[in-house]
């Protein structure tokens, strides 16, 4: 297995590219935050959350947190493709397969979860009943504001569910000595570690998934799990997942191959028991009115219990 020490150092040019993409994402999602929670995105988030819960042995086939008859639902349908994602046609989706082996149990009394690229909290809201606490992390100030406003409206304390606006990648790759992640004085999370870290439908926005995966894995407790759900590469259709209004925010417009995601996890040197599966399928209609099929992968890895 490749040591994390062998990862390329982010040189100034790469830093500039990463910063530019991060800035574009921040600006885009600050601008679109108030229209983000439409029916289409809620449905995708629901499928992602269901796939994550299945990894922990939780199956809720009939669970639907979206009221399509609500005022929000009706206005979201009228948005069409505004905001970045294509329109989901009649939410024609299906779960492709569950995990062969569940990776453990979520505990509402002890499990601490980090929702990376948490947005307005669509994923966090659906995972919250099963864990002790959730910390959302996002680089968009407006998305974070909406996330925390939802928490306040639902009577959730900051100890139960809260989002912070920080860039975990700004401080770079952590120093690792003999498999041990060294503490960092400028760590925006002040050394906090988590039992579970999830990232749903956001990995394709990252400048480089290899160092990003290493950084996320460094925030796991020994034995903790990193779970990513994202678009599976389809050369014919997957690049149509984003329209022209959001394409400038995406580094991987066509999604990922199975090998890309597995390699990103395995090369961290911090994750073991890496598994990947196709989590669900969904049909969506792009701006030209053509319907295309999209598949989503779920990839998971476990933080080594004993540093080497």
C-alpha positions in Angstrom: 0.0 0.0 0.0 1.3 3.4 -0.9 2.4 5.5 2.1 0.7 8.8 2.7 4.2 10.3 2.7 4.4 9.5 -1.1 1.5 11.8 -1.9 2.6 14.8 -4.0 3.1 18.0 -2.2 0.6 20.7 -3.4 2.9 23.2 -5.1 1.9 26.8 -5.5 0.4 26.4 -8.9 -1.8 23.6 -7.7 -2.7 25.6 -4.6 -3.8 28.4 -6.9 -6.0 26.1 -9.0 -7.5 24.6 -5.8 -8.2 28.0 -4.3 -9.8 29.2 -7.5 -12.2 26.2 -7.6 -12.9 26.5 -3.9 -13.7 30.2 -4.4 -16.0 29.5 -7.3 -17.9 26.9 -5.3 -18.2 29.3 -2.4 -19.5 32.1 -4.5 -21.9 29.8 -6.4 -23.4 28.3 -3.4 -23.6 31.6 -1.5 -25.7 32.9 -4.5 -27.9 29.8 -4.8 -28.3 28.9 -1.2 -31.8 30.3 -0.9 -33.1 28.2 -3.7 -31.1 25.1 -3.0 -33.7 23.0 -1.2 -35.9 22.1 -4.1 -37.7 18.8 -4.5 -35.1 17.4 -6.9 -32.1 17.9 -4.5 -34.1 16.6 -1.6 -34.8 13.4 -3.4 -31.2 12.9 -4.3 -30.2 13.7 -0.7 -32.7 11.2 0.5 -31.3 8.4 -1.7 -27.8 9.3 -0.5 -28.8 9.2 3.1 -30.6 5.9 2.7 -27.5 4.4 1.1 -25.4 5.6 4.0 -27.8 4.2 6.6 -27.8 0.9 4.8 -24.1 0.6 5.4 -24.9 0.6 9.1 -27.7 -2.0 8.8 -30.6 0.6 8.9 -33.2 0.1 6.2 -36.2 2.4 5.9 -37.8 1.8 2.5 -40.9 3.9 3.1 -39.2 6.8 4.8 -39.9 10.1 2.9 -39.1 13.4 4.5 -40.2 15.4 1.4 -43.7 16.8 1.1 -44.1 17.5 -2.6 -47.4 19.2 -1.9 -45.9 21.8 0.3 -45.3 25.4 -0.9 -41.6 24.7 -1.0 -42.2 21.5 -3.1 -44.3 23.3 -5.6 -41.9 26.2 -6.0 -39.0 23.8 -6.4 -40.7 22.0 -9.2 -41.1 25.2 -11.1 -37.4 25.9 -10.8 -36.6 23.2 -13.4 -32.9 23.0 -13.7 -32.1 26.3 -11.9 -29.5 25.9 -9.3 -27.2 23.4 -10.8 -28.7 19.9 -11.0 -30.8 18.5 -13.8 -34.5 17.9 -13.1 -35.4 14.5 -11.7 -38.3 13.2 -13.8 -41.0 11.6 -11.6 -38.1 10.6 -9.2 -37.6 7.4 -11.1 -35.0 5.8 -8.9 -34.2 2.5 -7.3 -31.7 1.0 -4.9 -29.3 -1.2 -6.8 -27.9 -3.3 -4.0 -27.3 -3.1 -0.3 -23.9 -3.8 1.4 -22.7 -7.3 1.7 -21.6 -6.7 5.3 -22.7 -3.8 7.4 -19.8 -1.8 8.9 -21.1 -1.4 12.4 -23.8 0.3 14.3 -24.8 3.9 14.7 -25.4 4.8 18.4 -27.6 7.8 19.2 -25.9 8.0 22.6 -22.3 8.0 21.4 -21.8 8.3 17.6 -20.2 11.6 16.5 -20.6 12.3 12.8 -19.1 14.9 10.5 -21.1 15.8 7.4 -18.5 17.2 5.0 -19.8 19.7 2.3 -23.0 19.7 4.4 -24.8 22.5 2.5 -28.2 23.3 3.9 -28.3 20.1 6.0 -30.3 17.8 3.8 -28.1 14.8 4.6 -27.6 15.8 8.3 -31.3 16.1 8.9 -31.9 12.5 7.8 -29.0 11.0 9.8 -29.5 13.0 13.0 -32.0 10.6 14.6 -29.5 7.8 14.6 -26.4 9.6 16.1 -25.4 11.5 19.1 -24.2 14.6 17.3 -23.5 16.0 13.9 -21.1 18.7 12.8 -21.7 20.1 9.4 -18.7 21.6 7.5 -19.0 23.8 4.5 -17.1 26.6 2.8 -20.3 28.5 1.9 -21.4 31.1 4.5 -25.0 31.2 3.3 -25.4 27.5 3.2 -24.1 27.3 6.7 -26.5 30.0 7.9 -29.5 28.1 6.5 -28.2 24.8 8.0 -28.0 26.4 11.5 -31.3 28.2 11.0 -33.0 24.8 10.4 -31.4 23.5 13.6 -32.8 26.4 15.6 -36.2 26.0 14.0 -36.3 22.3 14.9 -35.2 23.0 18.5 -31.8 21.2 18.1 -29.0 22.4 20.3 -25.5 23.1 19.0 -24.4 19.9 20.8 -26.8 17.9 18.7 -26.4 19.4 15.3 -24.5 22.4 14.1 -22.6 23.6 11.0 -19.4 25.6 10.8 -18.1 27.5 7.8 -14.5 26.4 7.4 -12.2 25.1 4.7 -10.5 21.9 6.0 -8.2 21.8 3.0 -6.8 25.3 3.5 -4.1 24.2 5.9 -2.9 21.4 3.6 -2.0 17.8 4.1 -1.4 16.8 7.7 2.0 15.6 8.8 2.1 11.8 9.3 4.9 10.1 11.1 4.9 6.3 11.3 1.2 6.2 10.5 0.4 8.7 13.3 -1.4 11.9 12.3 0.3 14.8 14.0 -1.7 17.5 15.7 -1.8 20.9 14.0 -2.0 24.3 15.7 -4.0 25.8 12.9 -6.5 22.9 12.7 -10.0 24.6 12.2 -11.6 21.7 14.2 -9.1 22.0 17.0 -8.2 18.3 16.9 -11.7 16.9 17.2 -12.1 13.4 15.8 -15.2 11.6 14.6 -16.7 8.1 14.5 -18.2 8.6 11.0 -17.5 11.1 8.3 -19.9 11.3 5.3 -19.8 13.2 2.0 -22.8 13.0 -0.3 -22.9 14.1 -3.9 -20.1 16.6 -3.4 -16.8 14.8 -4.1 -17.0 15.8 -7.8 -16.7 19.5 -6.7 -13.3 18.9 -5.0 -10.1 20.1 -6.7 -8.3 16.8 -6.0 -9.9 13.8 -4.3 -6.5 12.2 -3.3 -5.3 14.8 -0.7 -8.9 15.5 0.2 -9.5 11.9 1.2 -6.4 11.9 3.3 -7.4 15.0 5.1 -10.9 13.7 5.8 -9.5 10.4 7.0 -7.2 12.2 9.4 -10.3 13.4 11.3 -11.5 9.9 12.0 -11.1 8.1 15.4 -9.3 4.8 15.1 -11.9 2.3 13.8 -14.1 5.2 12.4 -15.6 5.1 8.9 -15.4 7.5 5.9 -18.4 7.0 3.6 -18.7 8.9 0.3 -21.6 8.7 -2.1 -21.1 10.2 -5.6 -21.8 10.0 -9.2 -20.6 6.9 -11.1 -18.8 7.7 -14.4 -20.8 7.1 -17.5 -19.1 8.5 -20.6 -22.4 9.0 -22.4 -24.5 10.7 -19.8 -22.9 11.5 -16.4 -21.4 14.7 -17.6 -24.9 16.0 -18.0 -25.6 15.9 -14.3 -24.7 19.6 -14.0 -26.0 22.3 -16.3 -24.1 25.3 -17.6 -25.0 27.4 -14.5 -22.9 25.2 -12.2 -20.5 23.4 -14.5 -17.7 25.9 -13.5 -17.8 24.6 -9.9 -17.1 21.0 -10.9 -13.6 19.3 -11.2 -15.0 15.9 -12.1 -18.1 16.6 -14.3 -18.6 13.0 -15.3 -18.3 11.6 -11.8 -15.8 8.8 -11.0 -14.8 5.4 -12.0 -14.8 2.6 -9.4 -11.0 2.5 -9.5 -10.5 6.3 -9.0 -12.5 6.2 -5.7 -10.9 3.0 -4.4 -7.4 4.3 -5.2 -8.1 7.6 -3.4 -9.1 5.7 -0.3 -6.3 3.1 -0.3 -3.5 5.6 -1.0 -4.2 7.5 2.2 -2.4 4.8 4.1 -4.9 5.5 6.9 -7.9 3.6 5.6 -8.4 -0.2 5.4 -11.3 -2.5 4.6 -12.1 -0.3 1.5 -15.3 -1.4 -0.3 -17.3 0.1 -3.1 -20.8 -0.6 -4.5 -23.4 1.0 -6.7 -25.8 2.4 -4.3 -28.8 3.6 -6.4 -30.0 4.5 -9.9 -32.0 7.6 -10.8 -33.3 9.0 -14.1 -33.0 12.7 -14.7 -34.0 15.1 -17.4 -31.4 17.5 -18.6 -32.0 21.0 -19.9 -32.7 19.8 -23.5 -35.5 17.6 -22.2 -33.7 14.3 -22.7 -33.9 11.7 -20.0 -30.7 10.1 -18.9 -29.8 7.4 -16.3 -27.4 8.1 -13.5 -25.8 5.7 -11.1 -24.3 6.6 -7.7 -21.4 4.8 -6.1 -20.9 4.4 -2.3 -17.3 3.9 -1.2 -16.3 3.3 2.4 -13.1 2.9 4.4 -12.2 2.3 8.0 -9.5 4.2 9.9 -6.8 1.8 11.1 -7.3 1.0 14.7 -3.6 0.6 15.4 -1.2 3.1 13.8 1.8 1.6 12.1 
